[in-house]
Amino acid sequence: MNIETVGVVGLGNMGLGMAATLARKGFKVIGYDINDARRAAIEAAGISFVPDLTDVLRRADALVFSLPLARDVEAVVTAEGGLLSRTDRKVVVVDTSTSDPGTTRRLAARLEQAGHALLDAPVSGGPSGAAEGTLTMMVGGSEADYALAEPVLSAMSARAPHVGPSGAGNIVKLVNNLLVAAHLVTTGEAMRLSEAAGLSAEEAIKVVNTATGRSAISEVMFPRWILSNSFDSGFAAGLMRKDVRLAMELAAESGADLPLSAHVAQIWATTREAIPDAADFTRMADYRTTNGAK
Ligand code: NAD
């Protein structure tokens, strides 16, 4: 079925850029955010803001969600008068939120019963990737639903591998972000060692980036957001804490024993005072470099 109108629900750091990308690529985009204070920014980006969620859920040919938590996704999927009672066409939901596989599978089954579809399609690439349409998406769901959503997926991403059945996209996203959470801690501590031993983090990171200890954290995040002291990646520490918590819950459900990751999770959970949820998540590396052990 043809997709002309895309409804984007959740127009924050990621969703607004996705909506602008979809509009630029020729879709008619309508948007909704629960926070009315977002309206000015949304309209300034040329996106038509619809103040009633039900309106967006009933008018869109396809939907993109970019919401903080699994419970927000559930609230939108089950909104009264919305998708579950809509019968005029099959609507595919591309849920780009970082969510948990169990909730995703449950909501995908409910939407399927109502004649619709939900793909878990969490993303990597940050607000700049969303605004440029160069995200990496990791997609879970059926082949047929993937094919249905393909024009929307390809408009928003540089790559969007179909990873497996419903929930598979969430699994790989949590695996990825558990690594990011750990790398921020370990790279920060390695820079602490370098400074303590008399070599600046700036000098050390340049060499690490040509050697085997490098990662996206050392190659991208240190120069761009940490050593520059800008801390404006657009990803909040509170959202990273959610991802770490979801990864550890998945480990517990799956019977995977992850002792080092459990310690990393504890570090993220117990540093809320020094790195508040609203702070940029890259603060963690700086904290581990400068005073994390105090
Ligand atoms: P954000 O907080 O900037 O934006 C979320 C938006 O959703 C807010 O504007 C909020 O008002 C809105 N919202 C909350 N509940 C709602 C509801 N029930 N209905 C409608 N709108 C609602 O968060 P973000 O950084 O854009 O992240 C969105 C999702 O993408 C999260 O799941 C996050 O983990 C994930 N993510 C973020 C990044 C990043 O770099 N920021 C990268 C990859 C994945």
py3Dmol code that shows the C-alpha trace and the ligand (Angstrom):
import py3Dmol

protein = """\
ATOM      1  CA  MET A   1       0.000   0.000   0.000  1.00  0.00           C
ATOM      2  CA  ASN A   2       1.205   3.444  -0.867  1.00  0.00           C
ATOM      3  CA  ILE A   3       2.597   5.584   1.954  1.00  0.00           C
ATOM      4  CA  GLU A   4       2.046   9.314   1.448  1.00  0.00           C
ATOM      5  CA  THR A   5       1.373  10.712   4.921  1.00  0.00           C
ATOM      6  CA  VAL A   6       3.734   9.790   7.751  1.00  0.00           C
ATOM      7  CA  GLY A   7       2.801  10.628  11.354  1.00  0.00           C
ATOM      8  CA  VAL A   8       5.743  11.172  13.672  1.00  0.00           C
ATOM      9  CA  VAL A   9       4.973  10.793  17.381  1.00  0.00           C
ATOM     10  CA  GLY A  10       7.612  12.173  19.769  1.00  0.00           C
ATOM     11  CA  LEU A  11       9.400  15.180  18.270  1.00  0.00           C
ATOM     12  CA  GLY A  12      12.390  15.529  20.604  1.00  0.00           C
ATOM     13  CA  ASN A  13      16.106  15.429  19.813  1.00  0.00           C
ATOM     14  CA  MET A  14      15.684  12.470  17.439  1.00  0.00           C
ATOM     15  CA  GLY A  15      12.066  12.643  16.284  1.00  0.00           C
ATOM     16  CA  LEU A  16      12.212  16.217  15.033  1.00  0.00           C
ATOM     17  CA  GLY A  17      15.206  15.464  12.810  1.00  0.00           C
ATOM     18  CA  MET A  18      13.502  12.306  11.492  1.00  0.00           C
ATOM     19  CA  ALA A  19      10.330  14.273  10.709  1.00  0.00           C
ATOM     20  CA  ALA A  20      12.313  16.958   8.850  1.00  0.00           C
ATOM     21  CA  THR A  21      14.172  14.266   6.873  1.00  0.00           C
ATOM     22  CA  LEU A  22      10.930  12.533   5.873  1.00  0.00           C
ATOM     23  CA  ALA A  23       9.450  15.889   4.753  1.00  0.00           C
ATOM     24  CA  ARG A  24      12.582  16.658   2.723  1.00  0.00           C
ATOM     25  CA  LYS A  25      12.336  13.241   1.030  1.00  0.00           C
ATOM     26  CA  GLY A  26       8.793  14.004  -0.181  1.00  0.00           C
ATOM     27  CA  PHE A  27       6.453  12.535   2.452  1.00  0.00           C
ATOM     28  CA  LYS A  28       3.611  14.614   3.876  1.00  0.00           C
ATOM     29  CA  VAL A  29       4.545  14.701   7.557  1.00  0.00           C
ATOM     30  CA  ILE A  30       2.236  15.345  10.485  1.00  0.00           C
ATOM     31  CA  GLY A  31       3.617  15.367  14.014  1.00  0.00           C
ATOM     32  CA  TYR A  32       2.506  15.072  17.616  1.00  0.00           C
ATOM     33  CA  ASP A  33       4.377  15.594  20.878  1.00  0.00           C
ATOM     34  CA  ILE A  34       2.855  15.392  24.335  1.00  0.00           C
ATOM     35  CA  ASN A  35       4.850  18.469  25.351  1.00  0.00           C
ATOM     36  CA  ASP A  36       3.183  21.595  23.920  1.00  0.00           C
ATOM     37  CA  ALA A  37       6.364  23.554  24.572  1.00  0.00           C
ATOM     38  CA  ARG A  38       7.911  21.650  21.619  1.00  0.00           C
ATOM     39  CA  ARG A  39       5.392  23.207  19.218  1.00  0.00           C
ATOM     40  CA  ALA A  40       7.445  26.289  18.270  1.00  0.00           C
ATOM     41  CA  ALA A  41      10.543  24.211  17.422  1.00  0.00           C
ATOM     42  CA  ILE A  42       8.417  21.733  15.472  1.00  0.00           C
ATOM     43  CA  GLU A  43       6.734  24.420  13.379  1.00  0.00           C
ATOM     44  CA  ALA A  44      10.047  26.242  12.889  1.00  0.00           C
ATOM     45  CA  ALA A  45      11.322  22.998  11.304  1.00  0.00           C
ATOM     46  CA  GLY A  46       8.392  23.125   8.853  1.00  0.00           C
ATOM     47  CA  ILE A  47       6.509  20.179  10.365  1.00  0.00           C
ATOM     48  CA  SER A  48       2.758  20.414  10.699  1.00  0.00           C
ATOM     49  CA  PHE A  49       2.006  20.014  14.426  1.00  0.00           C
ATOM     50  CA  VAL A  50      -1.284  18.241  15.152  1.00  0.00           C
ATOM     51  CA  PRO A  51      -2.431  18.903  18.720  1.00  0.00           C
ATOM     52  CA  ASP A  52      -4.540  15.727  18.959  1.00  0.00           C
ATOM     53  CA  LEU A  53      -2.730  12.354  19.036  1.00  0.00           C
ATOM     54  CA  THR A  54      -5.813  10.462  17.793  1.00  0.00           C
ATOM     55  CA  ASP A  55      -5.889  12.658  14.716  1.00  0.00           C
ATOM     56  CA  VAL A  56      -2.325  11.674  13.804  1.00  0.00           C
ATOM     57  CA  LEU A  57      -2.980   7.976  14.514  1.00  0.00           C
ATOM     58  CA  ARG A  58      -6.051   7.997  12.238  1.00  0.00           C
ATOM     59  CA  ARG A  59      -4.753  10.160   9.382  1.00  0.00           C
ATOM     60  CA  ALA A  60      -1.282   8.701   8.830  1.00  0.00           C
ATOM     61  CA  ASP A  61      -0.519   5.947   6.271  1.00  0.00           C
ATOM     62  CA  ALA A  62       2.533   4.980   8.362  1.00  0.00           C
ATOM     63  CA  LEU A  63       3.793   6.062  11.764  1.00  0.00           C
ATOM     64  CA  VAL A  64       7.238   6.713  13.197  1.00  0.00           C
ATOM     65  CA  PHE A  65       7.602   6.745  16.989  1.00  0.00           C
ATOM     66  CA  SER A  66      10.557   8.334  18.798  1.00  0.00           C
ATOM     67  CA  LEU A  67       9.586   8.074  22.452  1.00  0.00           C
ATOM     68  CA  PRO A  68      11.588   7.880  25.684  1.00  0.00           C
ATOM     69  CA  LEU A  69      10.242   4.689  27.273  1.00  0.00           C
ATOM     70  CA  ALA A  70       8.469   1.439  26.408  1.00  0.00           C
ATOM     71  CA  ARG A  71       5.487   2.602  28.477  1.00  0.00           C
ATOM     72  CA  ASP A  72       5.177   5.720  26.263  1.00  0.00           C
ATOM     73  CA  VAL A  73       5.119   3.462  23.184  1.00  0.00           C
ATOM     74  CA  GLU A  74       2.420   1.344  24.843  1.00  0.00           C
ATOM     75  CA  ALA A  75       0.350   4.458  25.687  1.00  0.00           C
ATOM     76  CA  VAL A  76       0.441   5.625  22.054  1.00  0.00           C
ATOM     77  CA  VAL A  77      -0.262   2.191  20.511  1.00  0.00           C
ATOM     78  CA  THR A  78      -3.260   1.643  22.806  1.00  0.00           C
ATOM     79  CA  ALA A  79      -4.569   5.261  22.786  1.00  0.00           C
ATOM     80  CA  GLU A  80      -8.362   5.246  22.796  1.00  0.00           C
ATOM     81  CA  GLY A  81      -9.885   5.914  19.384  1.00  0.00           C
ATOM     82  CA  GLY A  82      -6.491   5.370  17.740  1.00  0.00           C
ATOM     83  CA  LEU A  83      -4.830   2.450  15.968  1.00  0.00           C
ATOM     84  CA  LEU A  84      -6.588  -0.459  17.676  1.00  0.00           C
ATOM     85  CA  SER A  85      -9.982   0.696  16.373  1.00  0.00           C
ATOM     86  CA  ARG A  86      -8.792   1.854  12.935  1.00  0.00           C
ATOM     87  CA  THR A  87      -9.957  -0.333  10.039  1.00  0.00           C
ATOM     88  CA  ASP A  88      -9.598   1.705   6.817  1.00  0.00           C
ATOM     89  CA  ARG A  89      -6.095   0.407   5.937  1.00  0.00           C
ATOM     90  CA  LYS A  90      -3.091  -1.433   7.290  1.00  0.00           C
ATOM     91  CA  VAL A  91      -0.833   1.025   9.101  1.00  0.00           C
ATOM     92  CA  VAL A  92       2.791   0.127   9.752  1.00  0.00           C
ATOM     93  CA  VAL A  93       4.406   1.584  12.876  1.00  0.00           C
ATOM     94  CA  VAL A  94       8.173   2.069  12.740  1.00  0.00           C
ATOM     95  CA  ASP A  95       9.138   2.316  16.415  1.00  0.00           C
ATOM     96  CA  THR A  96      12.575   3.897  16.597  1.00  0.00           C
ATOM     97  CA  SER A  97      12.495   4.236  20.402  1.00  0.00           C
ATOM     98  CA  THR A  98      15.005   2.165  22.363  1.00  0.00           C
ATOM     99  CA  SER A  99      12.538  -0.193  24.006  1.00  0.00           C
ATOM    100  CA  ASP A 100      12.440  -3.694  25.438  1.00  0.00           C
ATOM    101  CA  PRO A 101      11.867  -6.742  23.247  1.00  0.00           C
ATOM    102  CA  GLY A 102       9.098  -8.164  25.482  1.00  0.00           C
ATOM    103  CA  THR A 103       6.924  -5.038  25.263  1.00  0.00           C
ATOM    104  CA  THR A 104       7.615  -4.790  21.529  1.00  0.00           C
ATOM    105  CA  ARG A 105       6.473  -8.374  20.860  1.00  0.00           C
ATOM    106  CA  ARG A 106       3.321  -7.885  22.943  1.00  0.00           C
ATOM    107  CA  LEU A 107       2.396  -4.615  21.182  1.00  0.00           C
ATOM    108  CA  ALA A 108       3.256  -6.031  17.747  1.00  0.00           C
ATOM    109  CA  ALA A 109       0.859  -8.940  18.410  1.00  0.00           C
ATOM    110  CA  ARG A 110      -1.932  -6.555  19.493  1.00  0.00           C
ATOM    111  CA  LEU A 111      -1.476  -4.405  16.414  1.00  0.00           C
ATOM    112  CA  GLU A 112      -1.396  -7.463  14.153  1.00  0.00           C
ATOM    113  CA  GLN A 113      -4.765  -8.557  15.587  1.00  0.00           C
ATOM    114  CA  ALA A 114      -6.108  -5.099  14.725  1.00  0.00           C
ATOM    115  CA  GLY A 115      -4.820  -5.416  11.128  1.00  0.00           C
ATOM    116  CA  HIS A 116      -1.685  -3.283  11.558  1.00  0.00           C
ATOM    117  CA  ALA A 117       2.032  -3.880  12.105  1.00  0.00           C
ATOM    118  CA  LEU A 118       4.792  -2.736  14.416  1.00  0.00           C
ATOM    119  CA  LEU A 119       8.469  -2.965  13.530  1.00  0.00           C
ATOM    120  CA  ASP A 120      11.062  -2.363  16.231  1.00  0.00           C
ATOM    121  CA  ALA A 121      13.569  -0.131  14.462  1.00  0.00           C
ATOM    122  CA  PRO A 122      15.846   1.441  17.082  1.00  0.00           C
ATOM    123  CA  VAL A 123      18.547   3.698  15.756  1.00  0.00           C
ATOM    124  CA  SER A 124      22.173   4.719  16.135  1.00  0.00           C
ATOM    125  CA  GLY A 125      23.637   7.953  14.828  1.00  0.00           C
ATOM    126  CA  GLY A 126      22.267  10.629  17.160  1.00  0.00           C
ATOM    127  CA  PRO A 127      20.359  13.815  16.334  1.00  0.00           C
ATOM    128  CA  SER A 128      22.714  14.641  13.437  1.00  0.00           C
ATOM    129  CA  GLY A 129      22.068  11.229  11.836  1.00  0.00           C
ATOM    130  CA  ALA A 130      18.320  11.792  12.274  1.00  0.00           C
ATOM    131  CA  ALA A 131      18.482  15.246  10.676  1.00  0.00           C
ATOM    132  CA  GLU A 132      20.667  14.054   7.798  1.00  0.00           C
ATOM    133  CA  GLY A 133      18.802  10.789   7.121  1.00  0.00           C
ATOM    134  CA  THR A 134      21.965   8.755   7.743  1.00  0.00           C
ATOM    135  CA  LEU A 135      20.923   6.719  10.788  1.00  0.00           C
ATOM    136  CA  THR A 136      21.745   3.076  11.261  1.00  0.00           C
ATOM    137  CA  MET A 137      18.447   1.318  11.998  1.00  0.00           C
ATOM    138  CA  MET A 138      18.175  -2.251  13.302  1.00  0.00           C
ATOM    139  CA  VAL A 139      14.838  -3.725  12.376  1.00  0.00           C
ATOM    140  CA  GLY A 140      12.787  -6.541  13.905  1.00  0.00           C
ATOM    141  CA  GLY A 141       9.548  -7.871  12.397  1.00  0.00           C
ATOM    142  CA  SER A 142       8.251  -9.931   9.491  1.00  0.00           C
ATOM    143  CA  GLU A 143       9.693  -9.745   5.964  1.00  0.00           C
ATOM    144  CA  ALA A 144       6.337  -8.537   4.615  1.00  0.00           C
ATOM    145  CA  ASP A 145       6.069  -5.690   7.130  1.00  0.00           C
ATOM    146  CA  TYR A 146       9.676  -4.724   6.497  1.00  0.00           C
ATOM    147  CA  ALA A 147       8.888  -4.507   2.769  1.00  0.00           C
ATOM    148  CA  LEU A 148       5.805  -2.388   3.519  1.00  0.00           C
ATOM    149  CA  ALA A 149       7.840   0.096   5.603  1.00  0.00           C
ATOM    150  CA  GLU A 150      10.886   0.089   3.314  1.00  0.00           C
ATOM    151  CA  PRO A 151      10.274   3.563   1.740  1.00  0.00           C
ATOM    152  CA  VAL A 152      10.138   5.099   5.232  1.00  0.00           C
ATOM    153  CA  LEU A 153      13.124   3.110   6.533  1.00  0.00           C
ATOM    154  CA  SER A 154      15.315   3.992   3.573  1.00  0.00           C
ATOM    155  CA  ALA A 155      14.372   7.683   3.758  1.00  0.00           C
ATOM    156  CA  MET A 156      15.604   7.906   7.346  1.00  0.00           C
ATOM    157  CA  SER A 157      18.701   5.718   7.264  1.00  0.00           C
ATOM    158  CA  ALA A 158      21.986   4.977   5.547  1.00  0.00           C
ATOM    159  CA  ARG A 159      21.434   1.323   6.420  1.00  0.00           C
ATOM    160  CA  ALA A 160      18.526  -0.546   7.955  1.00  0.00           C
ATOM    161  CA  PRO A 161      19.340  -4.263   8.230  1.00  0.00           C
ATOM    162  CA  HIS A 162      16.414  -6.585   8.867  1.00  0.00           C
ATOM    163  CA  VAL A 163      17.829  -8.345  11.930  1.00  0.00           C
ATOM    164  CA  GLY A 164      15.121 -10.922  12.629  1.00  0.00           C
ATOM    165  CA  PRO A 165      11.606 -11.339  14.045  1.00  0.00           C
ATOM    166  CA  SER A 166       9.813  -8.886  16.334  1.00  0.00           C
ATOM    167  CA  GLY A 167      12.108  -7.781  19.209  1.00  0.00           C
ATOM    168  CA  ALA A 168      15.377  -8.587  17.382  1.00  0.00           C
ATOM    169  CA  GLY A 169      16.023  -4.903  16.649  1.00  0.00           C
ATOM    170  CA  ASN A 170      15.640  -4.072  20.344  1.00  0.00           C
ATOM    171  CA  ILE A 171      17.992  -6.894  21.342  1.00  0.00           C
ATOM    172  CA  VAL A 172      20.822  -5.710  19.101  1.00  0.00           C
ATOM    173  CA  LYS A 173      20.281  -2.056  20.123  1.00  0.00           C
ATOM    174  CA  LEU A 174      20.580  -2.986  23.817  1.00  0.00           C
ATOM    175  CA  VAL A 175      23.708  -5.028  23.032  1.00  0.00           C
ATOM    176  CA  ASN A 176      25.174  -2.011  21.210  1.00  0.00           C
ATOM    177  CA  ASN A 177      24.350   0.473  23.954  1.00  0.00           C
ATOM    178  CA  LEU A 178      25.670  -1.786  26.703  1.00  0.00           C
ATOM    179  CA  LEU A 179      28.987  -1.607  24.835  1.00  0.00           C
ATOM    180  CA  VAL A 180      28.737   2.188  24.515  1.00  0.00           C
ATOM    181  CA  ALA A 181      27.975   2.519  28.242  1.00  0.00           C
ATOM    182  CA  ALA A 182      31.009   0.369  29.107  1.00  0.00           C
ATOM    183  CA  HIS A 183      33.339   2.052  26.605  1.00  0.00           C
ATOM    184  CA  LEU A 184      32.549   5.482  28.059  1.00  0.00           C
ATOM    185  CA  VAL A 185      33.617   4.214  31.479  1.00  0.00           C
ATOM    186  CA  THR A 186      36.713   2.301  30.347  1.00  0.00           C
ATOM    187  CA  THR A 187      37.956   4.951  27.902  1.00  0.00           C
ATOM    188  CA  GLY A 188      37.463   7.613  30.597  1.00  0.00           C
ATOM    189  CA  GLU A 189      39.455   5.531  33.088  1.00  0.00           C
ATOM    190  CA  ALA A 190      42.213   4.827  30.527  1.00  0.00           C
ATOM    191  CA  MET A 191      42.538   8.593  29.997  1.00  0.00           C
ATOM    192  CA  ARG A 192      42.691   9.018  33.772  1.00  0.00           C
ATOM    193  CA  LEU A 193      45.630   6.598  33.813  1.00  0.00           C
ATOM    194  CA  SER A 194      47.348   8.516  31.031  1.00  0.00           C
ATOM    195  CA  GLU A 195      46.980  11.853  32.831  1.00  0.00           C
ATOM    196  CA  ALA A 196      48.045  10.382  36.183  1.00  0.00           C
ATOM    197  CA  ALA A 197      51.184   8.975  34.516  1.00  0.00           C
ATOM    198  CA  GLY A 198      52.032  12.329  32.947  1.00  0.00           C
ATOM    199  CA  LEU A 199      50.611  12.194  29.385  1.00  0.00           C
ATOM    200  CA  SER A 200      47.603  14.363  28.502  1.00  0.00           C
ATOM    201  CA  ALA A 201      44.360  12.737  27.384  1.00  0.00           C
ATOM    202  CA  GLU A 202      44.562  14.795  24.158  1.00  0.00           C
ATOM    203  CA  GLU A 203      47.919  13.225  23.247  1.00  0.00           C
ATOM    204  CA  ALA A 204      46.921   9.727  24.352  1.00  0.00           C
ATOM    205  CA  ILE A 205      43.620   9.687  22.470  1.00  0.00           C
ATOM    206  CA  LYS A 206      45.329  10.660  19.184  1.00  0.00           C
ATOM    207  CA  VAL A 207      47.561   7.592  19.438  1.00  0.00           C
ATOM    208  CA  VAL A 208      44.806   5.247  20.683  1.00  0.00           C
ATOM    209  CA  ASN A 209      42.830   6.246  17.597  1.00  0.00           C
ATOM    210  CA  THR A 210      45.563   4.818  15.372  1.00  0.00           C
ATOM    211  CA  ALA A 211      45.929   1.688  17.524  1.00  0.00           C
ATOM    212  CA  THR A 212      43.836  -1.239  18.749  1.00  0.00           C
ATOM    213  CA  GLY A 213      42.156   0.375  21.787  1.00  0.00           C
ATOM    214  CA  ARG A 214      40.047   2.681  19.638  1.00  0.00           C
ATOM    215  CA  SER A 215      36.240   2.726  19.448  1.00  0.00           C
ATOM    216  CA  ALA A 216      33.481   5.138  18.421  1.00  0.00           C
ATOM    217  CA  ILE A 217      33.915   6.622  21.888  1.00  0.00           C
ATOM    218  CA  SER A 218      37.618   7.421  21.364  1.00  0.00           C
ATOM    219  CA  GLU A 219      37.325   8.271  17.660  1.00  0.00           C
ATOM    220  CA  VAL A 220      34.124  10.332  17.628  1.00  0.00           C
ATOM    221  CA  MET A 221      32.949  11.197  21.114  1.00  0.00           C
ATOM    222  CA  PHE A 222      36.247  12.207  22.759  1.00  0.00           C
ATOM    223  CA  PRO A 223      37.286  14.742  20.106  1.00  0.00           C
ATOM    224  CA  ARG A 224      33.762  16.031  19.376  1.00  0.00           C
ATOM    225  CA  TRP A 225      32.080  16.270  22.771  1.00  0.00           C
ATOM    226  CA  ILE A 226      34.427  15.351  25.636  1.00  0.00           C
ATOM    227  CA  LEU A 227      37.878  16.898  25.058  1.00  0.00           C
ATOM    228  CA  SER A 228      36.149  19.916  23.476  1.00  0.00           C
ATOM    229  CA  ASN A 229      34.139  20.282  26.712  1.00  0.00           C
ATOM    230  CA  SER A 230      30.976  20.861  24.659  1.00  0.00           C
ATOM    231  CA  PHE A 231      28.988  17.897  26.034  1.00  0.00           C
ATOM    232  CA  ASP A 232      26.195  18.503  23.520  1.00  0.00           C
ATOM    233  CA  SER A 233      25.746  15.156  21.748  1.00  0.00           C
ATOM    234  CA  GLY A 234      21.962  15.403  22.208  1.00  0.00           C
ATOM    235  CA  PHE A 235      21.633  12.117  24.127  1.00  0.00           C
ATOM    236  CA  ALA A 236      20.675  12.430  27.783  1.00  0.00           C
ATOM    237  CA  ALA A 237      22.368  10.421  30.540  1.00  0.00           C
ATOM    238  CA  GLY A 238      18.892   9.392  31.777  1.00  0.00           C
ATOM    239  CA  LEU A 239      18.176   7.673  28.430  1.00  0.00           C
ATOM    240  CA  MET A 240      21.514   5.847  28.592  1.00  0.00           C
ATOM    241  CA  ARG A 241      20.652   4.721  32.142  1.00  0.00           C
ATOM    242  CA  LYS A 242      17.378   3.353  30.739  1.00  0.00           C
ATOM    243  CA  ASP A 243      19.270   1.421  28.033  1.00  0.00           C
ATOM    244  CA  VAL A 244      21.702  -0.068  30.566  1.00  0.00           C
ATOM    245  CA  ARG A 245      18.802  -1.049  32.831  1.00  0.00           C
ATOM    246  CA  LEU A 246      16.960  -2.679  29.900  1.00  0.00           C
ATOM    247  CA  ALA A 247      20.112  -4.551  28.845  1.00  0.00           C
ATOM    248  CA  MET A 248      20.598  -5.910  32.383  1.00  0.00           C
ATOM    249  CA  GLU A 249      16.902  -6.879  32.608  1.00  0.00           C
ATOM    250  CA  LEU A 250      17.260  -8.724  29.295  1.00  0.00           C
ATOM    251  CA  ALA A 251      20.375 -10.469  30.645  1.00  0.00           C
ATOM    252  CA  ALA A 252      18.455 -11.577  33.757  1.00  0.00           C
ATOM    253  CA  GLU A 253      15.480 -12.822  31.685  1.00  0.00           C
ATOM    254  CA  SER A 254      17.810 -14.633  29.280  1.00  0.00           C
ATOM    255  CA  GLY A 255      19.985 -16.235  31.984  1.00  0.00           C
ATOM    256  CA  ALA A 256      23.145 -14.470  30.735  1.00  0.00           C
ATOM    257  CA  ASP A 257      25.667 -13.831  33.532  1.00  0.00           C
ATOM    258  CA  LEU A 258      27.464 -10.525  32.806  1.00  0.00           C
ATOM    259  CA  PRO A 259      29.629  -9.652  35.837  1.00  0.00           C
ATOM    260  CA  LEU A 260      31.631  -6.762  34.328  1.00  0.00           C
ATOM    261  CA  SER A 261      28.515  -5.276  32.710  1.00  0.00           C
ATOM    262  CA  ALA A 262      26.731  -5.496  36.073  1.00  0.00           C
ATOM    263  CA  HIS A 263      29.505  -3.337  37.518  1.00  0.00           C
ATOM    264  CA  VAL A 264      29.170  -0.862  34.636  1.00  0.00           C
ATOM    265  CA  ALA A 265      25.398  -0.761  35.260  1.00  0.00           C
ATOM    266  CA  GLN A 266      26.047  -0.022  38.916  1.00  0.00           C
ATOM    267  CA  ILE A 267      28.384   2.850  37.974  1.00  0.00           C
ATOM    268  CA  TRP A 268      25.668   4.379  35.749  1.00  0.00           C
ATOM    269  CA  ALA A 269      22.992   3.890  38.409  1.00  0.00           C
ATOM    270  CA  THR A 270      24.974   5.387  41.277  1.00  0.00           C
ATOM    271  CA  THR A 271      26.347   8.525  39.579  1.00  0.00           C
ATOM    272  CA  ARG A 272      23.045  10.373  39.223  1.00  0.00           C
ATOM    273  CA  GLU A 273      24.121  13.158  41.541  1.00  0.00           C
ATOM    274  CA  ALA A 274      27.328  13.905  39.626  1.00  0.00           C
ATOM    275  CA  ILE A 275      25.763  13.254  36.195  1.00  0.00           C
ATOM    276  CA  PRO A 276      22.029  14.079  36.382  1.00  0.00           C
ATOM    277  CA  ASP A 277      19.589  12.391  33.999  1.00  0.00           C
ATOM    278  CA  ALA A 278      19.218  15.610  31.998  1.00  0.00           C
ATOM    279  CA  ALA A 279      23.015  15.963  31.489  1.00  0.00           C
ATOM    280  CA  ASP A 280      24.662  14.790  28.282  1.00  0.00           C
ATOM    281  CA  PHE A 281      25.654  11.106  28.489  1.00  0.00           C
ATOM    282  CA  THR A 282      29.230  11.877  27.375  1.00  0.00           C
ATOM    283  CA  ARG A 283      29.762  13.458  30.832  1.00  0.00           C
ATOM    284  CA  MET A 284      30.415   9.908  32.063  1.00  0.00           C
ATOM    285  CA  ALA A 285      33.769   9.694  30.256  1.00  0.00           C
ATOM    286  CA  ASP A 286      34.850  13.066  31.606  1.00  0.00           C
ATOM    287  CA  TYR A 287      33.782  12.065  35.110  1.00  0.00           C
ATOM    288  CA  ARG A 288      35.823   8.853  34.931  1.00  0.00           C
ATOM    289  CA  THR A 289      38.817  10.784  33.538  1.00  0.00           C
ATOM    290  CA  THR A 290      38.837  13.570  36.070  1.00  0.00           C
ATOM    291  CA  ASN A 291      37.276  12.553  39.375  1.00  0.00           C
ATOM    292  CA  GLY A 292      35.305   9.342  38.995  1.00  0.00           C
ATOM    293  CA  ALA A 293      37.356   7.421  41.540  1.00  0.00           C
ATOM    294  CA  LYS A 294      37.187  10.099  44.246  1.00  0.00           C
TER     295      LYS A 294
END
"""
ligand_1 = """\
44
NAD
P 13.803 13.337 23.817
O 13.487 13.301 25.251
O 14.621 14.468 23.259
O 12.450 13.264 22.944
C 11.349 12.467 23.255
C 10.098 13.259 22.930
O 8.947 12.418 23.145
C 9.914 14.505 23.839
O 9.734 15.654 23.036
C 8.670 14.168 24.670
O 7.892 15.308 24.984
C 7.928 13.220 23.739
N 6.980 12.322 24.407
C 7.129 11.661 25.578
N 6.054 10.891 25.830
C 5.191 11.088 24.796
C 3.907 10.578 24.463
N 3.280 9.699 25.258
N 3.330 10.995 23.308
C 3.964 11.883 22.490
N 5.175 12.410 22.748
C 5.792 11.999 23.883
O 14.512 11.939 23.503
P 15.422 11.581 22.221
O 16.845 11.809 22.580
O 14.834 12.187 21.002
O 15.221 9.986 22.212
C 14.038 9.364 21.715
C 14.270 7.855 21.681
O 15.373 7.548 20.821
C 14.628 7.260 23.051
O 14.038 5.992 23.165
C 16.143 7.178 23.022
O 16.631 6.177 23.906
C 16.378 6.850 21.557
N 17.683 7.275 21.008
C 18.177 8.526 21.233
C 19.403 8.882 20.660
C 20.015 10.254 20.866
O 21.202 10.439 20.498
N 19.308 11.234 21.400
C 20.099 7.982 19.848
C 19.548 6.722 19.619
C 18.333 6.377 20.204
"""
view = py3Dmol.view(width=600, height=400)
view.addModel(protein, "pdb")
view.setStyle({"model": 0}, {"cartoon": {"style": "trace"}})
view.addModel(ligand_1, "xyz")
view.setStyle({"model": 1}, {"stick": {}})
view.zoomTo()
view.show()
